[in-house]
Amino acid sequence: MNILFFLSPKQDLMYVYDDFTLRQTLEKWENNRYASIPILNRKGEYVGTLTEGDLLWGIKRHHGLDIEAAEDIPISSFERKRDYLPVTVNTSMDQLIEAAMNQNFVPVVDDRGVFIGIVRRQAIIRYCYDKSRRCEQASQMSQAACSAQV
């Protein structure tokens, strides 16, 4: 199974650039309810993952912060708890599932390291669930066919 089957392409996603300010990031994030988003550089390469917690702890460090001051704080100055590890389009299904067990989404990059999208954990779970149901139904049908022959 090719992981591109699960890909949510970059143009359909919310992400921020590493040169965004805190204010730009907050304004972009305001209308979306994501817990974490990809960070890209201007070349389109995946830099890391920014979480709501990263923002909250960064804001705490800048005590007395107001929205005007947020225009001067680069988002790249915020510490990140951890970055989600990206995969390539050639990654095996086993490796993809392993990565998704530890992160909400799996960033996907091309051979040049350019971000092309994400695979959401939900898409992988749905695939595994559907496959399990098909196997279960096939097993039940086989048992019924065997019973009818006896």
C-alpha positions, -999 to +999 in steps of 0.1 A: +000+000+000+014+034-010+012+061+017+001+086-009-033+069-006-035+085+029-019+119+021-036+151+030-019+175+005-001+206+016-026+230-001-054+215+021-035+220+054-028+247+079+009+253+085+032+283+095+065+294+082+094+296+106+098+333+100+062+341+111+058+362+143+038+350+172+010+374+162+009+360+126+009+325+140-019+332+165-040+349+139-036+320+114-043+295+141-073+314+156-100+299+133-087+263+134-088+239+163-057+219+157-035+208+186-004+208+165+007+221+131+037+218+108+064+245+105+080+250+071+108+272+060+104+294+029+119+267+007+089+245+017+110+222+037+096+207+069+112+223+100+093+209+128+059+208+146+044+235+168+019+226+194-006+247+214+015+238+245+046+252+228+028+284+223+015+286+258+049+280+274+065+305+251+039+331+259+045+325+296+082+332+292+073+366+277+054+378+307+035+410+302+030+401+266+004+421+246-007+417+210+016+445+198+046+429+214+036+397+197+045+413+164+082+414+174+085+378+186+096+353+159+079+319+162+113+303+156+123+316+191+098+293+207+111+260+222+093+230+209+087+199+231+094+176+202+091+175+164+072+149+146+095+128+124+087+131+087+086+102+063+090+099+025+066+086+000+087+054-001+081+046+036+065+012+043+031+008+058+046-007+089+069+023+094+040+047+088+019+030+114+048+030+139+053+068+134+015+074+137+014+056+171+036+084+186+023+115+169-011+130+158+000+132+122+030+121+101+046+148+079+055+136+044+084+150+024+096+144-011+131+132-020+144+168-017+130+172+018+102+195+007+070+191+026+041+177+005+015+170+032+006+149+062-009+115+069-034+119+097-036+091+123-073+089+118-068+079+081-046+050+092-070+039+119-099+040+094-079+019+069-069-007+095-105-008+108-120-012+073-094-039+065-102-058+097-140-056+090-134-070+055-113-099+068-140-106+095-168-106+069-147-128+045-141-152+074-178-154+083-187-160+046-161-188+044-175-204+076-210-202+062-200-218+029-182-246+047-213-252+069-236-253+039-214-280+022-216-303+052 
